[in-house]
Amino acid sequence: MGLDVYVGSLTRYYVEGPADVVGRVARHQAMAVDGQPAEEVIRSAVLGWRDGLNRWLGDRLDEPLDWDESGPAPCFTDKPGWDGYGGTLRLAERSVVCRVPMKLDF
């Protein structure tokens, strides 16, 4: 068990996931799959969802939500190690228990 971090397009995340995701997305979005590649079905659903978010959030956004959902969009995955987790706990402890303000210098 562990934490996996994924940064990339939702299309790639779902295309590389289980095959039944395509069917569920298509049913939920009332889309006809009919021979369309899975990537196109998912990309269409993600872009529709993003457009809906933009409409719903409206003037609460400084600018519309926009990100690259194309196939060659960059994608990164990683599994944070225990050192980073322990360091985060130590910072939190100093801040809360010791009442020492956190100063992060990178």
Distance bins in CASP14 RR format, pairs under 12 A and 6 or more apart:
PFRMAT RR
TARGET T0000
AUTHOR 0000-0000-0000
RMODE 2
METHOD distances of the structure
MODEL  1
1 79 0 0 0 0 0 1 0 0 0 0 0
2 78 0 0 0 0 0 1 0 0 0 0 0
2 79 1 0 0 1 0 0 0 0 0 0 0
2 80 0 0 0 0 1 0 0 0 0 0 0
2 81 0 0 0 0 1 0 0 0 0 0 0
2 82 0 0 0 0 0 1 0 0 0 0 0
2 85 0 0 0 0 0 1 0 0 0 0 0
3 77 0 0 0 0 0 1 0 0 0 0 0
3 78 0 0 0 0 1 0 0 0 0 0 0
3 79 1 0 0 1 0 0 0 0 0 0 0
3 80 1 0 1 0 0 0 0 0 0 0 0
3 81 0 0 0 0 1 0 0 0 0 0 0
3 82 0 0 0 0 0 1 0 0 0 0 0
3 84 0 0 0 0 0 1 0 0 0 0 0
3 85 0 0 0 0 1 0 0 0 0 0 0
3 88 0 0 0 0 0 1 0 0 0 0 0
4 13 0 0 0 0 0 1 0 0 0 0 0
4 76 0 0 0 0 0 1 0 0 0 0 0
4 77 1 0 0 1 0 0 0 0 0 0 0
4 78 1 0 0 1 0 0 0 0 0 0 0
4 79 1 0 1 0 0 0 0 0 0 0 0
4 80 0 0 0 0 1 0 0 0 0 0 0
4 81 0 0 0 0 0 1 0 0 0 0 0
5 13 0 0 0 0 0 1 0 0 0 0 0
5 75 0 0 0 0 0 1 0 0 0 0 0
5 76 1 0 0 1 0 0 0 0 0 0 0
5 77 1 0 0 1 0 0 0 0 0 0 0
5 78 1 0 1 0 0 0 0 0 0 0 0
5 79 1 0 0 1 0 0 0 0 0 0 0
5 80 1 0 0 1 0 0 0 0 0 0 0
5 81 0 0 0 0 0 1 0 0 0 0 0
6 12 0 0 0 0 1 0 0 0 0 0 0
6 13 1 0 1 0 0 0 0 0 0 0 0
6 14 0 0 0 0 0 1 0 0 0 0 0
6 16 0 0 0 0 1 0 0 0 0 0 0
6 17 0 0 0 0 0 1 0 0 0 0 0
6 74 0 0 0 0 0 1 0 0 0 0 0
6 75 1 0 0 1 0 0 0 0 0 0 0
6 76 1 0 0 1 0 0 0 0 0 0 0
6 77 1 0 1 0 0 0 0 0 0 0 0
6 78 0 0 0 0 1 0 0 0 0 0 0
6 79 0 0 0 0 0 1 0 0 0 0 0
7 13 0 0 0 0 1 0 0 0 0 0 0
7 67 0 0 0 0 0 1 0 0 0 0 0
7 68 0 0 0 0 0 1 0 0 0 0 0
7 73 0 0 0 0 0 1 0 0 0 0 0
7 74 0 0 0 0 1 0 0 0 0 0 0
7 75 1 0 0 1 0 0 0 0 0 0 0
7 76 1 0 1 0 0 0 0 0 0 0 0
7 77 1 0 0 1 0 0 0 0 0 0 0
7 78 0 0 0 0 1 0 0 0 0 0 0
8 14 0 0 0 0 0 1 0 0 0 0 0
8 15 0 0 0 0 0 1 0 0 0 0 0
8 16 0 0 0 0 0 1 0 0 0 0 0
8 46 0 0 0 0 0 1 0 0 0 0 0
8 67 0 0 0 0 1 0 0 0 0 0 0
8 68 0 0 0 0 1 0 0 0 0 0 0
8 69 0 0 0 0 1 0 0 0 0 0 0
8 70 0 0 0 0 0 1 0 0 0 0 0
8 71 0 0 0 0 0 1 0 0 0 0 0
8 72 0 0 0 0 0 1 0 0 0 0 0
8 73 1 0 0 1 0 0 0 0 0 0 0
8 74 1 0 0 1 0 0 0 0 0 0 0
8 75 1 0 1 0 0 0 0 0 0 0 0
8 76 1 0 0 1 0 0 0 0 0 0 0
8 77 0 0 0 0 1 0 0 0 0 0 0
8 78 0 0 0 0 0 1 0 0 0 0 0
9 15 0 0 0 0 1 0 0 0 0 0 0
9 16 0 0 0 0 0 1 0 0 0 0 0
9 39 0 0 0 0 0 1 0 0 0 0 0
9 42 0 0 0 0 1 0 0 0 0 0 0
9 43 0 0 0 0 1 0 0 0 0 0 0
9 46 1 0 0 1 0 0 0 0 0 0 0
9 47 0 0 0 0 0 1 0 0 0 0 0
9 50 0 0 0 0 0 1 0 0 0 0 0
9 67 1 0 0 1 0 0 0 0 0 0 0
9 68 1 0 0 1 0 0 0 0 0 0 0
9 69 1 0 1 0 0 0 0 0 0 0 0
9 70 1 0 0 1 0 0 0 0 0 0 0
9 71 1 0 0 1 0 0 0 0 0 0 0
9 72 0 0 0 0 1 0 0 0 0 0 0
9 73 1 0 1 0 0 0 0 0 0 0 0
9 74 0 0 0 0 1 0 0 0 0 0 0
9 75 1 0 0 1 0 0 0 0 0 0 0
9 76 0 0 0 0 0 1 0 0 0 0 0
10 16 0 0 0 0 0 1 0 0 0 0 0
10 17 0 0 0 0 0 1 0 0 0 0 0
10 21 0 0 0 0 0 1 0 0 0 0 0
10 25 0 0 0 0 0 1 0 0 0 0 0
10 39 0 0 0 0 0 1 0 0 0 0 0
10 42 1 0 0 1 0 0 0 0 0 0 0
10 43 0 0 0 0 1 0 0 0 0 0 0
10 44 0 0 0 0 0 1 0 0 0 0 0
10 45 0 0 0 0 1 0 0 0 0 0 0
10 46 1 0 1 0 0 0 0 0 0 0 0
10 47 0 0 0 0 1 0 0 0 0 0 0
10 48 0 0 0 0 0 1 0 0 0 0 0
10 49 0 0 0 0 1 0 0 0 0 0 0
10 50 0 0 0 0 1 0 0 0 0 0 0
10 53 0 0 0 0 0 1 0 0 0 0 0
10 65 0 0 0 0 0 1 0 0 0 0 0
10 67 0 0 0 0 1 0 0 0 0 0 0
10 68 0 0 0 0 0 1 0 0 0 0 0
10 69 1 0 0 1 0 0 0 0 0 0 0
10 70 0 0 0 0 0 1 0 0 0 0 0
10 71 0 0 0 0 0 1 0 0 0 0 0
10 73 0 0 0 0 0 1 0 0 0 0 0
10 75 0 0 0 0 0 1 0 0 0 0 0
11 17 0 0 0 0 0 1 0 0 0 0 0
11 21 0 0 0 0 0 1 0 0 0 0 0
11 22 0 0 0 0 0 1 0 0 0 0 0
11 25 0 0 0 0 0 1 0 0 0 0 0
11 37 0 0 0 0 0 1 0 0 0 0 0
11 38 0 0 0 0 1 0 0 0 0 0 0
11 39 1 0 0 1 0 0 0 0 0 0 0
11 40 0 0 0 0 1 0 0 0 0 0 0
11 41 0 0 0 0 1 0 0 0 0 0 0
11 42 1 0 1 0 0 0 0 0 0 0 0
11 43 1 0 1 0 0 0 0 0 0 0 0
11 44 0 0 0 0 1 0 0 0 0 0 0
11 45 0 0 0 0 1 0 0 0 0 0 0
11 46 1 0 1 0 0 0 0 0 0 0 0
11 47 0 0 0 0 1 0 0 0 0 0 0
11 48 0 0 0 0 0 1 0 0 0 0 0
11 49 0 0 0 0 0 1 0 0 0 0 0
11 50 0 0 0 0 0 1 0 0 0 0 0
11 67 0 0 0 0 0 1 0 0 0 0 0
11 68 0 0 0 0 1 0 0 0 0 0 0
11 69 1 0 1 0 0 0 0 0 0 0 0
11 70 0 0 0 0 1 0 0 0 0 0 0
11 71 1 0 0 1 0 0 0 0 0 0 0
11 72 0 0 0 0 0 1 0 0 0 0 0
11 73 0 0 0 0 1 0 0 0 0 0 0
11 75 0 0 0 0 0 1 0 0 0 0 0
12 38 0 0 0 0 0 1 0 0 0 0 0
12 39 0 0 0 0 1 0 0 0 0 0 0
12 42 0 0 0 0 1 0 0 0 0 0 0
12 43 0 0 0 0 1 0 0 0 0 0 0
12 46 0 0 0 0 1 0 0 0 0 0 0
12 67 0 0 0 0 0 1 0 0 0 0 0
12 68 0 0 0 0 0 1 0 0 0 0 0
12 69 0 0 0 0 1 0 0 0 0 0 0
12 70 0 0 0 0 1 0 0 0 0 0 0
12 71 1 0 0 1 0 0 0 0 0 0 0
12 72 0 0 0 0 1 0 0 0 0 0 0
12 73 1 0 0 1 0 0 0 0 0 0 0
12 74 0 0 0 0 1 0 0 0 0 0 0
12 75 1 0 1 0 0 0 0 0 0 0 0
12 76 0 0 0 0 0 1 0 0 0 0 0
12 77 0 0 0 0 0 1 0 0 0 0 0
13 21 0 0 0 0 1 0 0 0 0 0 0
13 25 0 0 0 0 0 1 0 0 0 0 0
13 39 0 0 0 0 0 1 0 0 0 0 0
13 42 0 0 0 0 1 0 0 0 0 0 0
13 43 0 0 0 0 0 1 0 0 0 0 0
13 46 0 0 0 0 1 0 0 0 0 0 0
13 69 0 0 0 0 0 1 0 0 0 0 0
13 71 0 0 0 0 0 1 0 0 0 0 0
13 73 0 0 0 0 0 1 0 0 0 0 0
13 75 0 0 0 0 1 0 0 0 0 0 0
13 76 0 0 0 0 0 1 0 0 0 0 0
13 77 0 0 0 0 1 0 0 0 0 0 0
14 20 0 0 0 0 0 1 0 0 0 0 0
14 21 1 0 1 0 0 0 0 0 0 0 0
14 22 1 0 0 1 0 0 0 0 0 0 0
14 23 0 0 0 0 0 1 0 0 0 0 0
14 24 0 0 0 0 1 0 0 0 0 0 0
14 25 1 0 0 1 0 0 0 0 0 0 0
14 26 0 0 0 0 0 1 0 0 0 0 0
14 28 0 0 0 0 0 1 0 0 0 0 0
14 38 0 0 0 0 1 0 0 0 0 0 0
14 39 0 0 0 0 1 0 0 0 0 0 0
14 40 0 0 0 0 0 1 0 0 0 0 0
14 41 0 0 0 0 1 0 0 0 0 0 0
14 42 1 0 1 0 0 0 0 0 0 0 0
14 43 0 0 0 0 1 0 0 0 0 0 0
14 44 0 0 0 0 0 1 0 0 0 0 0
14 45 0 0 0 0 1 0 0 0 0 0 0
14 46 1 0 0 1 0 0 0 0 0 0 0
14 49 0 0 0 0 0 1 0 0 0 0 0
14 69 0 0 0 0 0 1 0 0 0 0 0
15 21 0 0 0 0 1 0 0 0 0 0 0
15 22 0 0 0 0 1 0 0 0 0 0 0
15 25 0 0 0 0 0 1 0 0 0 0 0
15 37 0 0 0 0 1 0 0 0 0 0 0
15 38 1 0 1 0 0 0 0 0 0 0 0
15 39 1 0 1 0 0 0 0 0 0 0 0
15 40 0 0 0 0 1 0 0 0 0 0 0
15 41 0 0 0 0 1 0 0 0 0 0 0
15 42 1 0 1 0 0 0 0 0 0 0 0
15 43 0 0 0 0 1 0 0 0 0 0 0
15 45 0 0 0 0 0 1 0 0 0 0 0
15 46 0 0 0 0 0 1 0 0 0 0 0
15 69 0 0 0 0 0 1 0 0 0 0 0
15 71 0 0 0 0 1 0 0 0 0 0 0
15 73 0 0 0 0 0 1 0 0 0 0 0
15 75 0 0 0 0 0 1 0 0 0 0 0
16 22 0 0 0 0 0 1 0 0 0 0 0
16 38 0 0 0 0 0 1 0 0 0 0 0
16 39 0 0 0 0 1 0 0 0 0 0 0
16 42 0 0 0 0 0 1 0 0 0 0 0
16 71 0 0 0 0 0 1 0 0 0 0 0
16 75 0 0 0 0 1 0 0 0 0 0 0
16 77 0 0 0 0 1 0 0 0 0 0 0
17 24 0 0 0 0 0 1 0 0 0 0 0
17 25 0 0 0 0 0 1 0 0 0 0 0
17 38 0 0 0 0 1 0 0 0 0 0 0
17 39 0 0 0 0 0 1 0 0 0 0 0
17 42 0 0 0 0 1 0 0 0 0 0 0
18 24 0 0 0 0 1 0 0 0 0 0 0
18 25 0 0 0 0 0 1 0 0 0 0 0
18 38 0 0 0 0 0 1 0 0 0 0 0
19 25 0 0 0 0 0 1 0 0 0 0 0
19 26 0 0 0 0 0 1 0 0 0 0 0
19 33 0 0 0 0 0 1 0 0 0 0 0
19 38 1 0 0 1 0 0 0 0 0 0 0
19 41 0 0 0 0 0 1 0 0 0 0 0
19 42 0 0 0 0 0 1 0 0 0 0 0
20 26 0 0 0 0 0 1 0 0 0 0 0
20 27 0 0 0 0 0 1 0 0 0 0 0
20 38 0 0 0 0 0 1 0 0 0 0 0
21 27 0 0 0 0 0 1 0 0 0 0 0
21 28 0 0 0 0 0 1 0 0 0 0 0
21 33 0 0 0 0 0 1 0 0 0 0 0
21 38 0 0 0 0 1 0 0 0 0 0 0
21 39 0 0 0 0 0 1 0 0 0 0 0
21 41 0 0 0 0 1 0 0 0 0 0 0
21 42 1 0 0 1 0 0 0 0 0 0 0
21 45 0 0 0 0 0 1 0 0 0 0 0
21 46 0 0 0 0 0 1 0 0 0 0 0
22 28 0 0 0 0 0 1 0 0 0 0 0
22 29 0 0 0 0 0 1 0 0 0 0 0
22 31 0 0 0 0 1 0 0 0 0 0 0
22 33 1 0 0 1 0 0 0 0 0 0 0
22 35 0 0 0 0 0 1 0 0 0 0 0
22 36 0 0 0 0 1 0 0 0 0 0 0
22 37 0 0 0 0 1 0 0 0 0 0 0
22 38 1 0 1 0 0 0 0 0 0 0 0
22 39 0 0 0 0 1 0 0 0 0 0 0
22 40 0 0 0 0 1 0 0 0 0 0 0
22 41 1 0 1 0 0 0 0 0 0 0 0
22 42 1 0 0 1 0 0 0 0 0 0 0
22 43 0 0 0 0 0 1 0 0 0 0 0
22 44 0 0 0 0 0 1 0 0 0 0 0
22 45 0 0 0 0 1 0 0 0 0 0 0
23 29 0 0 0 0 1 0 0 0 0 0 0
23 30 0 0 0 0 0 1 0 0 0 0 0
23 31 0 0 0 0 1 0 0 0 0 0 0
23 32 0 0 0 0 0 1 0 0 0 0 0
23 33 1 0 0 1 0 0 0 0 0 0 0
23 34 0 0 0 0 0 1 0 0 0 0 0
23 35 0 0 0 0 0 1 0 0 0 0 0
23 36 0 0 0 0 0 1 0 0 0 0 0
23 38 0 0 0 0 1 0 0 0 0 0 0
23 41 1 0 0 1 0 0 0 0 0 0 0
23 42 0 0 0 0 1 0 0 0 0 0 0
23 45 0 0 0 0 0 1 0 0 0 0 0
24 31 0 0 0 0 0 1 0 0 0 0 0
24 33 0 0 0 0 0 1 0 0 0 0 0
24 38 0 0 0 0 0 1 0 0 0 0 0
24 41 0 0 0 0 0 1 0 0 0 0 0
24 42 0 0 0 0 0 1 0 0 0 0 0
24 45 0 0 0 0 1 0 0 0 0 0 0
25 31 1 0 0 1 0 0 0 0 0 0 0
25 33 0 0 0 0 1 0 0 0 0 0 0
25 36 0 0 0 0 0 1 0 0 0 0 0
25 38 0 0 0 0 1 0 0 0 0 0 0
25 39 0 0 0 0 0 1 0 0 0 0 0
25 40 0 0 0 0 0 1 0 0 0 0 0
25 41 1 0 0 1 0 0 0 0 0 0 0
25 42 1 0 1 0 0 0 0 0 0 0 0
25 43 0 0 0 0 0 1 0 0 0 0 0
25 44 0 0 0 0 1 0 0 0 0 0 0
25 45 1 0 1 0 0 0 0 0 0 0 0
25 46 0 0 0 0 1 0 0 0 0 0 0
25 47 0 0 0 0 0 1 0 0 0 0 0
25 48 0 0 0 0 0 1 0 0 0 0 0
25 49 0 0 0 0 1 0 0 0 0 0 0
26 32 1 0 0 1 0 0 0 0 0 0 0
26 33 1 0 1 0 0 0 0 0 0 0 0
26 34 0 0 0 0 1 0 0 0 0 0 0
26 35 0 0 0 0 0 1 0 0 0 0 0
26 36 0 0 0 0 1 0 0 0 0 0 0
26 38 0 0 0 0 1 0 0 0 0 0 0
26 40 0 0 0 0 0 1 0 0 0 0 0
26 41 1 0 1 0 0 0 0 0 0 0 0
26 42 0 0 0 0 1 0 0 0 0 0 0
26 44 0 0 0 0 1 0 0 0 0 0 0
26 45 1 0 0 1 0 0 0 0 0 0 0
27 33 0 0 0 0 1 0 0 0 0 0 0
27 41 0 0 0 0 0 1 0 0 0 0 0
27 45 0 0 0 0 0 1 0 0 0 0 0
28 41 0 0 0 0 0 1 0 0 0 0 0
28 42 0 0 0 0 0 1 0 0 0 0 0
28 45 1 0 0 1 0 0 0 0 0 0 0
28 46 0 0 0 0 0 1 0 0 0 0 0
28 48 0 0 0 0 0 1 0 0 0 0 0
28 49 0 0 0 0 1 0 0 0 0 0 0
29 41 0 0 0 0 1 0 0 0 0 0 0
29 42 0 0 0 0 1 0 0 0 0 0 0
29 43 0 0 0 0 0 1 0 0 0 0 0
29 44 1 0 0 1 0 0 0 0 0 0 0
29 45 1 0 1 0 0 0 0 0 0 0 0
29 46 0 0 0 0 1 0 0 0 0 0 0
29 47 0 0 0 0 0 1 0 0 0 0 0
29 48 1 0 0 1 0 0 0 0 0 0 0
29 49 0 0 0 0 1 0 0 0 0 0 0
29 51 0 0 0 0 0 1 0 0 0 0 0
29 52 0 0 0 0 0 1 0 0 0 0 0
30 41 0 0 0 0 0 1 0 0 0 0 0
30 44 0 0 0 0 0 1 0 0 0 0 0
30 45 0 0 0 0 0 1 0 0 0 0 0
30 48 0 0 0 0 0 1 0 0 0 0 0
31 38 0 0 0 0 0 1 0 0 0 0 0
31 40 0 0 0 0 1 0 0 0 0 0 0
31 41 1 0 0 1 0 0 0 0 0 0 0
31 42 0 0 0 0 1 0 0 0 0 0 0
31 43 0 0 0 0 0 1 0 0 0 0 0
31 44 1 0 0 1 0 0 0 0 0 0 0
31 45 1 0 0 1 0 0 0 0 0 0 0
31 46 0 0 0 0 0 1 0 0 0 0 0
31 47 0 0 0 0 0 1 0 0 0 0 0
31 48 0 0 0 0 0 1 0 0 0 0 0
32 40 0 0 0 0 0 1 0 0 0 0 0
32 41 0 0 0 0 1 0 0 0 0 0 0
32 44 0 0 0 0 0 1 0 0 0 0 0
33 39 0 0 0 0 0 1 0 0 0 0 0
33 40 0 0 0 0 1 0 0 0 0 0 0
33 41 1 0 1 0 0 0 0 0 0 0 0
33 42 0 0 0 0 0 1 0 0 0 0 0
33 44 0 0 0 0 0 1 0 0 0 0 0
33 45 0 0 0 0 0 1 0 0 0 0 0
34 40 0 0 0 0 0 1 0 0 0 0 0
34 41 0 0 0 0 1 0 0 0 0 0 0
35 41 0 0 0 0 1 0 0 0 0 0 0
36 42 0 0 0 0 1 0 0 0 0 0 0
36 43 0 0 0 0 0 1 0 0 0 0 0
36 44 0 0 0 0 1 0 0 0 0 0 0
36 45 0 0 0 0 0 1 0 0 0 0 0
37 43 0 0 0 0 1 0 0 0 0 0 0
37 44 0 0 0 0 0 1 0 0 0 0 0
37 71 0 0 0 0 0 1 0 0 0 0 0
38 44 0 0 0 0 0 1 0 0 0 0 0
38 45 0 0 0 0 0 1 0 0 0 0 0
39 45 0 0 0 0 0 1 0 0 0 0 0
39 46 0 0 0 0 0 1 0 0 0 0 0
39 69 0 0 0 0 1 0 0 0 0 0 0
39 70 0 0 0 0 1 0 0 0 0 0 0
39 71 1 0 0 1 0 0 0 0 0 0 0
39 72 0 0 0 0 0 1 0 0 0 0 0
39 73 0 0 0 0 0 1 0 0 0 0 0
40 46 0 0 0 0 0 1 0 0 0 0 0
40 47 0 0 0 0 0 1 0 0 0 0 0
40 69 0 0 0 0 0 1 0 0 0 0 0
40 70 0 0 0 0 0 1 0 0 0 0 0
40 71 0 0 0 0 0 1 0 0 0 0 0
41 47 0 0 0 0 0 1 0 0 0 0 0
41 48 0 0 0 0 0 1 0 0 0 0 0
42 48 0 0 0 0 0 1 0 0 0 0 0
42 49 0 0 0 0 0 1 0 0 0 0 0
42 69 0 0 0 0 1 0 0 0 0 0 0
42 71 0 0 0 0 0 1 0 0 0 0 0
43 49 0 0 0 0 0 1 0 0 0 0 0
43 50 0 0 0 0 0 1 0 0 0 0 0
43 68 0 0 0 0 0 1 0 0 0 0 0
43 69 1 0 1 0 0 0 0 0 0 0 0
43 70 0 0 0 0 1 0 0 0 0 0 0
43 71 0 0 0 0 1 0 0 0 0 0 0
43 73 0 0 0 0 0 1 0 0 0 0 0
44 50 0 0 0 0 0 1 0 0 0 0 0
44 51 0 0 0 0 0 1 0 0 0 0 0
44 69 0 0 0 0 1 0 0 0 0 0 0
45 51 0 0 0 0 0 1 0 0 0 0 0
45 52 0 0 0 0 0 1 0 0 0 0 0
45 69 0 0 0 0 0 1 0 0 0 0 0
46 52 0 0 0 0 0 1 0 0 0 0 0
46 53 0 0 0 0 0 1 0 0 0 0 0
46 65 0 0 0 0 0 1 0 0 0 0 0
46 67 0 0 0 0 1 0 0 0 0 0 0
46 68 0 0 0 0 0 1 0 0 0 0 0
46 69 1 0 1 0 0 0 0 0 0 0 0
46 70 0 0 0 0 0 1 0 0 0 0 0
46 71 0 0 0 0 0 1 0 0 0 0 0
46 73 0 0 0 0 0 1 0 0 0 0 0
47 53 0 0 0 0 0 1 0 0 0 0 0
47 54 0 0 0 0 0 1 0 0 0 0 0
47 65 0 0 0 0 0 1 0 0 0 0 0
47 66 0 0 0 0 0 1 0 0 0 0 0
47 67 0 0 0 0 0 1 0 0 0 0 0
47 68 0 0 0 0 0 1 0 0 0 0 0
47 69 1 0 0 1 0 0 0 0 0 0 0
47 70 0 0 0 0 0 1 0 0 0 0 0
48 54 0 0 0 0 1 0 0 0 0 0 0
48 55 0 0 0 0 1 0 0 0 0 0 0
48 56 0 0 0 0 0 1 0 0 0 0 0
48 65 0 0 0 0 0 1 0 0 0 0 0
48 69 0 0 0 0 0 1 0 0 0 0 0
49 55 0 0 0 0 0 1 0 0 0 0 0
49 56 0 0 0 0 0 1 0 0 0 0 0
49 65 0 0 0 0 1 0 0 0 0 0 0
49 67 0 0 0 0 0 1 0 0 0 0 0
49 69 0 0 0 0 0 1 0 0 0 0 0
50 56 0 0 0 0 0 1 0 0 0 0 0
50 57 0 0 0 0 0 1 0 0 0 0 0
50 61 0 0 0 0 0 1 0 0 0 0 0
50 64 0 0 0 0 1 0 0 0 0 0 0
50 65 1 0 1 0 0 0 0 0 0 0 0
50 66 1 0 0 1 0 0 0 0 0 0 0
50 67 1 0 0 1 0 0 0 0 0 0 0
50 68 0 0 0 0 0 1 0 0 0 0 0
50 69 0 0 0 0 1 0 0 0 0 0 0
51 57 0 0 0 0 0 1 0 0 0 0 0
51 58 0 0 0 0 0 1 0 0 0 0 0
51 64 0 0 0 0 1 0 0 0 0 0 0
51 65 0 0 0 0 1 0 0 0 0 0 0
51 66 0 0 0 0 0 1 0 0 0 0 0
51 69 0 0 0 0 0 1 0 0 0 0 0
52 58 0 0 0 0 1 0 0 0 0 0 0
52 61 0 0 0 0 0 1 0 0 0 0 0
52 64 0 0 0 0 0 1 0 0 0 0 0
52 65 0 0 0 0 1 0 0 0 0 0 0
53 60 0 0 0 0 0 1 0 0 0 0 0
53 61 0 0 0 0 1 0 0 0 0 0 0
53 64 0 0 0 0 1 0 0 0 0 0 0
53 65 1 0 1 0 0 0 0 0 0 0 0
53 66 0 0 0 0 0 1 0 0 0 0 0
53 67 0 0 0 0 0 1 0 0 0 0 0
54 60 0 0 0 0 0 1 0 0 0 0 0
54 61 1 0 0 1 0 0 0 0 0 0 0
54 63 0 0 0 0 1 0 0 0 0 0 0
54 64 1 0 1 0 0 0 0 0 0 0 0
54 65 1 0 1 0 0 0 0 0 0 0 0
54 66 0 0 0 0 1 0 0 0 0 0 0
54 67 0 0 0 0 0 1 0 0 0 0 0
55 61 0 0 0 0 0 1 0 0 0 0 0
55 64 0 0 0 0 1 0 0 0 0 0 0
55 65 0 0 0 0 0 1 0 0 0 0 0
56 64 0 0 0 0 0 1 0 0 0 0 0
56 65 0 0 0 0 0 1 0 0 0 0 0
57 63 0 0 0 0 0 1 0 0 0 0 0
57 64 0 0 0 0 1 0 0 0 0 0 0
57 65 1 0 0 1 0 0 0 0 0 0 0
58 64 0 0 0 0 1 0 0 0 0 0 0
58 65 0 0 0 0 1 0 0 0 0 0 0
67 73 1 0 0 1 0 0 0 0 0 0 0
67 74 0 0 0 0 0 1 0 0 0 0 0
67 75 0 0 0 0 0 1 0 0 0 0 0
68 74 1 0 0 1 0 0 0 0 0 0 0
68 75 0 0 0 0 0 1 0 0 0 0 0
69 75 0 0 0 0 0 1 0 0 0 0 0
78 84 0 0 0 0 0 1 0 0 0 0 0
79 85 0 0 0 0 0 1 0 0 0 0 0
80 86 0 0 0 0 0 1 0 0 0 0 0
80 87 0 0 0 0 0 1 0 0 0 0 0
80 88 0 0 0 0 1 0 0 0 0 0 0
81 87 0 0 0 0 0 1 0 0 0 0 0
81 88 0 0 0 0 0 1 0 0 0 0 0
82 88 0 0 0 0 0 1 0 0 0 0 0
82 89 0 0 0 0 0 1 0 0 0 0 0
83 89 0 0 0 0 0 1 0 0 0 0 0
83 90 0 0 0 0 0 1 0 0 0 0 0
84 90 0 0 0 0 1 0 0 0 0 0 0
84 91 0 0 0 0 1 0 0 0 0 0 0
84 92 0 0 0 0 0 1 0 0 0 0 0
85 91 0 0 0 0 0 1 0 0 0 0 0
85 92 0 0 0 0 0 1 0 0 0 0 0
86 92 0 0 0 0 1 0 0 0 0 0 0
86 93 0 0 0 0 1 0 0 0 0 0 0
87 93 0 0 0 0 1 0 0 0 0 0 0
87 94 0 0 0 0 0 1 0 0 0 0 0
87 95 0 0 0 0 0 1 0 0 0 0 0
87 102 0 0 0 0 0 1 0 0 0 0 0
87 104 0 0 0 0 0 1 0 0 0 0 0
88 94 0 0 0 0 0 1 0 0 0 0 0
88 95 0 0 0 0 0 1 0 0 0 0 0
88 102 0 0 0 0 0 1 0 0 0 0 0
88 104 0 0 0 0 0 1 0 0 0 0 0
89 95 0 0 0 0 0 1 0 0 0 0 0
89 96 0 0 0 0 0 1 0 0 0 0 0
89 97 0 0 0 0 0 1 0 0 0 0 0
90 96 0 0 0 0 0 1 0 0 0 0 0
90 97 0 0 0 0 0 1 0 0 0 0 0
90 98 0 0 0 0 0 1 0 0 0 0 0
90 100 0 0 0 0 0 1 0 0 0 0 0
90 102 0 0 0 0 0 1 0 0 0 0 0
91 97 0 0 0 0 0 1 0 0 0 0 0
91 98 0 0 0 0 0 1 0 0 0 0 0
91 100 0 0 0 0 1 0 0 0 0 0 0
91 101 0 0 0 0 0 1 0 0 0 0 0
91 102 1 0 1 0 0 0 0 0 0 0 0
91 103 0 0 0 0 1 0 0 0 0 0 0
91 104 1 0 0 1 0 0 0 0 0 0 0
92 98 0 0 0 0 0 1 0 0 0 0 0
92 100 0 0 0 0 0 1 0 0 0 0 0
92 102 0 0 0 0 1 0 0 0 0 0 0
93 99 0 0 0 0 0 1 0 0 0 0 0
93 100 0 0 0 0 1 0 0 0 0 0 0
93 102 0 0 0 0 0 1 0 0 0 0 0
94 100 1 0 1 0 0 0 0 0 0 0 0
94 101 0 0 0 0 1 0 0 0 0 0 0
94 102 1 0 0 1 0 0 0 0 0 0 0
94 103 0 0 0 0 1 0 0 0 0 0 0
94 104 0 0 0 0 0 1 0 0 0 0 0
95 101 1 0 0 1 0 0 0 0 0 0 0
95 102 1 0 1 0 0 0 0 0 0 0 0
95 103 0 0 0 0 0 1 0 0 0 0 0
95 104 0 0 0 0 0 1 0 0 0 0 0
96 102 0 0 0 0 1 0 0 0 0 0 0
END
